[in-house]
């Protein structure tokens, strides 16, 4: 297996890594066993074309297998570390507020992996255009990144603090 490149690394705290690993074990073990049994029981009910329970269980099993694969991939690429220092430098694991220059708009988000966050905060990855521009920048600095329409956008780092979500 090859080492993950910086652009494919998923930064996770030890606590989040442990949580995702536990979820994977639960999904691969008891949850999958129960779902396979539901598929088998529904299959035994007869005509599969008309058996909604069978099709629902199969769909659920497909979703579970997709989540298992997502977790396996993420955990293989994970770089586990502690919460970053509160030094105003943007790095994965920080809650960042930027002011989009010229748009009179501020945006606060988690800089890192979606799996680190709850549903209440946006996430920008280090691989995104904004993420690449702000990685390593300090509070008060202004960076420039390219928007999907090809135009350049300036963003001032207003705040960068460890995410404790």
C-alpha positions in Angstrom: 0.0 0.0 0.0 1.3 3.5 -0.9 1.6 6.2 1.7 -1.2 8.8 1.4 -0.1 12.1 -0.2 -0.7 15.4 1.6 -3.7 16.1 -0.6 -5.4 12.8 0.3 -4.8 12.9 4.1 -7.8 13.2 6.3 -6.9 15.0 9.5 -8.7 13.6 12.6 -8.3 14.0 16.4 -7.6 10.8 18.3 -11.1 11.0 19.8 -12.8 11.3 16.3 -10.6 8.5 14.9 -11.6 6.3 17.8 -15.3 7.2 17.3 -15.1 6.4 13.5 -13.2 3.1 14.2 -15.9 2.1 16.7 -18.6 2.9 14.2 -16.8 0.8 11.6 -16.6 -2.2 14.0 -20.3 -1.8 14.8 -21.3 -1.6 11.2 -19.2 -4.6 10.2 -20.4 -6.7 13.1 -23.8 -6.6 14.8 -25.4 -4.1 12.4 -24.4 -6.0 9.2 -25.4 -9.4 10.7 -28.8 -8.1 11.6 -29.3 -6.6 8.2 -28.2 -9.8 6.4 -30.7 -11.7 8.5 -33.5 -9.2 7.5 -32.6 -9.8 3.8 -32.6 -13.5 4.3 -35.9 -13.5 6.2 -37.5 -11.3 3.6 -36.2 -13.5 0.8 -37.9 -16.5 2.4 -41.2 -14.8 2.2 -41.6 -15.6 -1.5 -41.8 -13.7 -4.8 -38.9 -11.2 -4.8 -40.5 -9.0 -7.4 -43.4 -8.1 -5.2 -41.5 -8.2 -1.9 -41.0 -4.6 -0.7 -39.4 -5.7 2.6 -36.7 -7.6 0.7 -35.9 -4.6 -1.6 -35.8 -2.2 1.4 -33.5 -4.5 3.3 -31.2 -4.9 0.2 -31.1 -1.1 -0.3 -30.2 -0.6 3.4 -27.5 -3.2 3.1 -26.1 -1.4 0.1 -26.0 1.9 2.0 -24.3 0.2 5.0 -21.7 -1.4 2.7 -21.1 2.1 1.2 -20.6 3.6 4.6 -18.2 0.8 5.6 -16.1 1.4 2.5 -16.1 5.2 3.2 -14.9 4.6 6.8 -12.3 2.1 5.7 -10.9 4.6 3.1 -11.0 7.5 5.5 -9.3 5.6 8.4 -6.6 4.4 6.0 -5.9 8.0 5.0 -6.2 9.4 8.5 -3.5 11.5 10.0 -4.3 11.4 13.7 -3.2 14.4 15.8 -4.1 16.4 18.8 -6.1 19.6 18.6 -3.8 22.3 17.0 -2.3 25.1 19.2 -4.3 28.3 19.6 -1.7 30.4 17.8 -3.8 32.0 15.1 -2.2 29.9 12.3 -4.7 28.1 10.0 -4.2 24.4 10.0 -6.5 21.4 9.9 -8.6 21.2 13.0 -9.1 25.0 13.3 -12.4 26.9 13.3 -11.6 29.7 10.8 -13.4 33.0 10.1 -12.6 34.8 6.9 -13.7 38.1 5.5 -14.3 37.9 1.8 -12.8 41.2 0.6 -15.0 43.2 -1.6 -18.1 41.2 -0.8 -18.7 42.5 2.8 -19.2 38.8 3.8 -17.7 36.8 6.7 -17.7 33.1 6.8 -16.9 30.8 9.7 -16.1 27.1 9.0 -14.1 24.1 10.2 -10.9 23.7 8.3 -10.4 19.9 7.9 -12.5 16.8 7.2 -16.3 16.7 7.2 -16.2 13.8 9.6 -14.6 16.0 12.3 -17.7 18.3 12.4 -21.2 18.2 13.6 -24.0 19.3 11.3 -24.0 22.8 12.5 -20.8 24.1 10.8 -19.6 24.3 7.2 -16.4 22.5 6.4 -13.6 23.4 3.9 -11.0 20.8 3.2 -7.3 21.7 2.8 -7.7 20.5 -0.9 -10.4 23.1 -1.7 -9.2 26.3 -3.4 -9.9 28.4 -0.3 -8.3 25.7 1.9 -5.1 25.6 -0.2 -4.9 29.4 0.1 -5.4 29.7 3.8 -3.4 26.7 5.0 -0.6 28.0 7.1 -1.8 31.6 6.9 -2.0 33.7 10.1 -4.7 35.7 11.7 -4.7 39.2 10.0 -3.2 37.9 6.7 -5.0 38.3 3.3 -4.8 35.4 0.8 -6.0 35.1 -2.8 -7.6 32.0 -4.3 -9.4 31.3 -7.6 -13.1 30.9 -7.7 -14.8 28.2 -9.9 -15.6 31.0 -12.4 -11.9 31.7 -12.8 -12.0 35.0 -10.9 -9.6 35.7 -8.0 -11.0 36.3 -4.6 -9.2 37.8 -1.6 -9.9 36.5 1.9 -8.7 38.0 5.1 -8.1 35.6 8.0 -10.2 37.2 10.9 -9.8 34.3 13.3 -8.3 30.8 13.6 -9.0 28.9 16.8 -9.0 25.2 17.6 -12.3 23.5 16.8 -13.8 21.9 19.9 -17.2 21.0 18.3 
